[in-house]
Amino acid sequence: MEEMLHGGNEYDSPMYHEAVGQFNRVAKLMGLDENVSDRLRSPQKSTVVSFPFRHDNYTQVDTIFGYRVQHLTTMGPTKGGIRFAPDVDLGEVSALAMWMTWKCAIVGVPFGGAKGGVRINPMELSRAELQRVTRRFTMEIINVIGPDTDIPAPDLGTNEQVMAWLMDTYSQHVGHAVPAVVTGKPPALGGSVARREATGRGLMFLVPQAARVVGIDPVGATVGIHGFGNVGRYAAVAGQEMKAKVVAVSDISGAVYNPDGLDIPAVGKWVDENRFLEGYPDADFIDGNALFELDVDVLVPAAIQGVLHKDNAANVKAKLIIEGANNPTTLEADDILREQGVFIVPDILANAGGVTVSYFEWVQDVQKYFWTENEVVARLREIMTRAFDEVHAIAIDEGIDMRNAALIKGIRRVADAKLVRGIFP
Ligand code: NAD
């Protein structure tokens, strides 16, 4: 395993094994130059910090760990979200940074991959505590981020407000407002319209194309969505808008299920008022994991990693899985689902709508010229549907699945760029 991870075990973690395992499989399939593949297996820069965090009660100070990993600096600035989660570690962030590299290359945005993480449970923090953690973490990584070097964005456990505090902290430090240092900000600060909905909407744009491949009608197709945060919620909204029947959504408290279809705006209102789905009146409340085994046409894992695994993959009834979360399907589950004939639109393609509109946001900030919602959504649709077609064409030509095809597309572009840049000095 150590050999597979290349060199040492700094990044050793289950998720890093998944990312490198996928990469190795595809590098072999492509006959990738070993010098290049070796170079792409490890992140180029990793920053690990620890810092004190004072709770609101003034007596408790915890030491918090944070990470910012830049996988590839070849293509332009690096780009990737920051997650606040109780179990995040260097290996997880490194894996996510590597996936960001392929994702950016698949949709053709001029960034390398990065990712950040703070090991803390945001659900236990007050607003003031969340703000202090965000500002201190930003200061800890201030020398490695910037509008031309590395541009963070929201991810699991972070949101527009957290990005606003990050932008403010960076701007205070340099002495003038720098909106382009972060994307996923509120529009009032230079955020893009339609960024909030971009990931969920972008993945739902792919449903008609994917449905055609598996032979189902997207209108009236039943959909189960695991997660009702930024990705899951707006995927549900987009699903309802395109007349699919969203029958189940979940959050950390459990899942709500109504075989006649959920009223998504009403579910959203409930969560805004009550924070969690539990207690929502017009549906059955079931275990969150039971959602994966429901009799639905389309499954959208859009919460956390590793939720489709060797013990539940065989029970999946959906014909189509569109991965909103990063790495929701383990390598073992991937094999089982492929054998069952399930068509999977992989994370690095399906959830690329987020980074695509983040790219639009950065372009708007740099140019100080802002686009309309129609412009953003039309360009997002064009990029997502084209990326799907290009990946699908590789899958057909090579006789492989969409995950390997997407990886080939992303890795090929990056490898070509690395080869023409050459080696310094
Ligand atoms: P979020 O924090 O807004 O929402 C996460 C959702 O998952 C919430 O409904 C939460 O209750 C649920 N959840 C959290 N922990 C859980 C657990 N242990 N078990 C079950 N459910 C749990 O996060 P998000 O931004 O929607 O991100 C979700 C996933 O999508 C992550 O894998 C993230 O990396 C990926 N992603 C996000 C974006 C983006 O633009 N936000 C873009 C690409 C990929």
Boltz pocket constraint, residues with backbone or C-beta under 6 A from the ligand:
constraints:
  - pocket:
      binder: B
      contacts: [[A, 154], [A, 155], [A, 156], [A, 157], [A, 158], [A, 195], [A, 199], [A, 226], [A, 227], [A, 228], [A, 229], [A, 230], [A, 231], [A, 232], [A, 250], [A, 251], [A, 252], [A, 253], [A, 288], [A, 302], [A, 303], [A, 304], [A, 305], [A, 324], [A, 325], [A, 326], [A, 351], [A, 352], [A, 354], [A, 355]]
      max_distance: 6.0
